[in-house]
Structure formats: structure tokens, C-alpha cells
Amino acid sequence: MINLLMPVPSLLTLMEQLAIRLSPQAGKSLVISRKRARGTWFRCASFRFSAGVSLLIWLCGCATPQTQALLTSHSAQLLPQVELGEIPFYPQEIHQCGPASLAMALNAGGAKVTPQDLTPQLYLPGRDGSLQVEMLAATRRNGLLAYELAPQLDDLLVEVAAGSPVVVLQNLALSWYPLWHYAVVVGYDLKRGEIILRSGLEQRQVLPLTTFEHTWERAGYWAMLALPPGQVPRTATEAGYVAAAVALEKFIPSEKAEAAYAAALERWPRNLTARIGTGNAAYAQGNVLRAEKSYQQATLDHPDSPIAFNNLAQTLADQQRYPEALAAANRAVSLGGTEQAAAQDTLEQIKIKSTGIWKETE
Amino acid sequence: MNSRFMRMTSRLLIVSVLSLGLPFQYAQAGMVSTDKVATSAQSQSERERIRTFLDREDVRKELQAQGIDTDAAKARVSALTDEEVQKVAGKLDKMPAGGDIIGILFTIFIVLLVTDILGFTKVFSFTRTAK
């Protein structure tokens, strides 16, 4: 403990300089208050520190359960040491750790954007920062899949080992005095118990895993990935990934949307949303046959899905296979559900087309 | 008379609100879009849809209150999913917003310095954590 306290006087000067650089006003008041307080402050320093330290230990809570669990037993797929050295670095400008961190992750995922491009999509002037939900939204706006990880250190490191930089939110200060900060995890070393980040102005910040866990825990263990469509996070859950793909769909061309859904089907072949998603994406590209194949499979896997039958009916009608189309449309209507009105509409349209009434009305 | 007028107006509003909030993704008639598959699985009721729409309006206003201009706020809200909108609606000023270190008070500075050295926090780049 004594060793730790030794550099305090020199650190005070350093702190002043730093404070003045960061915020001139706060810095000045800091100098004044230090001059006033100098005498008593140093006399009681050692007492104050020991009292303060024990108070702080009590206030902070010292447990880092995830790090302890990780260092004793971790996933077999977790390599002992990883560093993604090629991930680009953007030093953050003032208040811009969100855009800077996200730009690093987006670049790694193949989107050519700078922090300056992201600022208007992310930064909130009134809050001097960026919100988590907008980090996800801005990822989608730039054509990448945004995936929020489970609050597990193990999962975070598995994704890094799989080659993906992970954007994390940290509360660098204390729960009752938060200092929110985004950084990018690019590596770790289990033997040394360290994690490697691109953070603020530091291209390679090495932190003990325990310190990282403290800062990460205070931010609700929040972490996200930005992946090119077609790539599924190694730790993804079925529902989480498919929801992320649906949210991305409107921001990307339909070929890419098809790739994102097809990737889901590779891992979860029976997922209805992803199956219909591939069909809709193929249909949007004008490929009726490929769309039909997807919907056919969807009706086999999920014979109770009105949407699968409705969309199948439409593709069959497009091919003028009216008897089959009518059967599918009737089935869609009879199954009911939230989209029954749409199914009814499809059925009417097919009836009109198949009986040739449309020719007379022309 | 009055209540009938009100009822008509509210019906009209509901329809227009729904058509605004849930644009059709496919121009082709007859196709049900992929997001509907997900929402129908959750059997989202009309009431919830309207609530989501109103929440979206709230978030847009909150974004504008935080210094975003109208058009940008619209674009930013439309990029959020329904779940994300629900998460932040009404508490945008209290949600964590990652920024950086600025204007830390003197006392808190000392506190954070010590917690930094102890490895509970990581505010300052010049501290070396004791292991």
C-alpha cells in the first residue's frame, strides 16, 4: 500500500495539468482548492488514504466472478491468447468514443466509414455521448448486422477468438458517478489475465481482466458485434440472430439479406422467419422459382404458418399455376392469424386472375 | 353526434397511424414481409402496435430535445427496432451515453485515482494498476 501512495504528490501535478487540458475551468478551481487545502491535506494524507481505501473497497465491491470463472475453466473453443492486430485504430475526438469505436468495428466488417461519417448518426449533443441502441442502429444503417452479445466474458472472448472485434460499453468510474465509455476489445491473454483494447487515445490498452470486468460490469456487461451479412456470431442464439437479421433487412440489398437468412438456416434449418426471409429476398430479386422453393420448404416445416402458404400462393400465381395457388391461398386464409386480411386479399386476387375476369374489365 | 364524430376521427387516426408506422416493404400485392413473420409469432396486438408508434414519436422528440435536427432525428428513429424504441422511450436523458472524461471534480478525481490504482476503475491513462 505504501508503494502505491508514494507517487501521489507528483501525480497531483500531473492531474492538474491533465484537468487544465481537459477543462480549463475545472482545472483552475482545482489549483485554487489545492493551494487552500495543501497544509492540512498532506498532514492527514496517509490517514485519509487508508480510511478512504477501505471505504472504497467496501463501496466498489471487489468480486470479479466472471474473470475467476474464466481463468479456472473456460470454453474449449477459447484459445489461450489472441490479438487482432490488423483492426484499424481511430483515436477518439472529444466525446466521440462512440463513433470512433464503431468505426473501428465497421471497418473490420468491411464498411468503409470514418468516425466523422458516424457522428451525425450517433452522437447526441445534449448528452455528450452516444446511446447503446444507436450504436446498434448505426451499424445497420451502414449495412452490417448488429448483434448484442450475452453478458458473458466467456462469450466476448470467444467472439474475439473467432476474429471479430467487440465493441464494449464501460463505466470507467463508479456506479454512483458514472463515466460511460465505448472501446473495442481486440485481444486477450488468459495466462497473463489481460485484455487488449483500442480505447480513447490508446491504440493498445492492456488491462487486467479483473479491472476490465469491474468497468464492464458497471455498464451492464454490454457488448456488440458488427458483422457482414452472412456471418453468424459464434455465440449467437437463434432468436437473437434472426431478430438482428430482420432489423437489418431494410438497409441492405436483397442479395445480402438472402445471405443473412441463408446463414441462419445453415445453423437453424427449421427457423420459419429465416426460411420466409430467404424466399422474400429471392422474390425481391425477381427470382420467383427460388422464392417458391423457400416457401415450399417453409410449409413443409411449418404446416400451420399462414404466411408461408400466403407467400407460396403468390409465387404460384405468378407462374400461372392457379389450381395450386388457390389451394395454398385457401389454406392461408383458413389458418387465420394476424395476417388473415392479407391472405384474404391474396385469395381474391388469385380468384380474379384464375377466372380471367381481369381480361373483361380491361 | 359528438361522440360519433370522435369515434370516426379516432378510427381514422388509428388507420393512418398504423399505415405510417408500418410501411409495406414489398410493392407486390400478396406478399407478407419477413418482419411480419417475427411479429405474428409474438402475436403483437393492435394496441401494442399503436404504443410502439407513439413511443417512436416520443423518442424522436427526445432526440430533438438533445440537439438533433428534425430530419436526422426521423432517420435515426426509423433505424431503431421496436424493442430498442421501447428500451429508451421516455428515459433517453438517463440512459448511459458513452462519451469520455471531462470536467471531473477535484474530490472525485482523488477517489477515482485511488480506485484506478486499485484496479476497480480505469479513468486515467497514466495509472498503472496494482495486480
Interface residues (C-beta under 8 A of the other chain):
Chain A: L4 L11 L14 M15 L18 A19 L22 S23 Q25 A26 S29 L30 S33 R34 F49 G52 V53 L56 I57 C60 C62 Q92 I94 H95 Q96 C97 G98 S101 P120 Q121 L124 P125 G126 R127 D128 G129 S130 L131 Q132 V133 E134 L136 A137 A138 R140 R141 L169 Q170 N171 L172 A173 L174 Y177 P178 L179 W180 H181 Y182 G193 G200 L201 E202 Q205 L207 P208 T210 T211 F212 H214 T215 A219 G220 V242 A243 V246 A247 E249 K250 F251 Y261 L272 T273 I276 G277 N280 A281 Y283 A284 S305 I307 N310 N311 A313 Q314 A317 G337 T338 E339 A342 A343 D345 T346 Q349 I350
Chain B: Q25 Y26 Q28 A29 G30 M31 V32 S33 T34 D35 K36 V37 A38 T39 S40 A41 S43 Q44 L63 A65 Q66 G67 I68 A72 A75 R76 A79 L80 T81 E83 E84 K87 V88 L92 D93 M95 P96 A97 G98 G99 D100 I101 I102 G103 I104 L105 F106 I108 F109 I110 V111 L112 L113 V114 T115 I117 L118 G119 F120 T121 K122 V123 F124 S125 F126 T129 A130 K131
